[in-house]
Amino acid sequence: MAQPDKDTRAAATDRVAELKKVRDQAHADAENAKATADEAMWKAIAAELDAKTVLQRDVVEATGFSRDHVLRRTKPHRKN
């Protein structure tokens, strides 16, 4: 089978580069969405802890995260 000519290869290379750009943007958007969701969750959990409506061990049980992880993630959002 013959190799594609220079112009065909250049056009295909451009298309591949655009596909990679779209994929990279989708990945960045997903990471941003995850970070936003994490921030909202930890702020809300911190508010629950501050309001004393839940104990840290309840959060650990409900989320499956370790006690240390819950402490580290909620600490920046705690008022107490």
Buried (B, 14 or more C-beta within 10 A) or exposed (E): EEEEEEEEEEEEEEEEEEEEEEEEEEEEEEEEEEEEEEEEEBBEBBBBBEEEEBEEEEBBEEEEBEEEEBBEBBEEBEEE
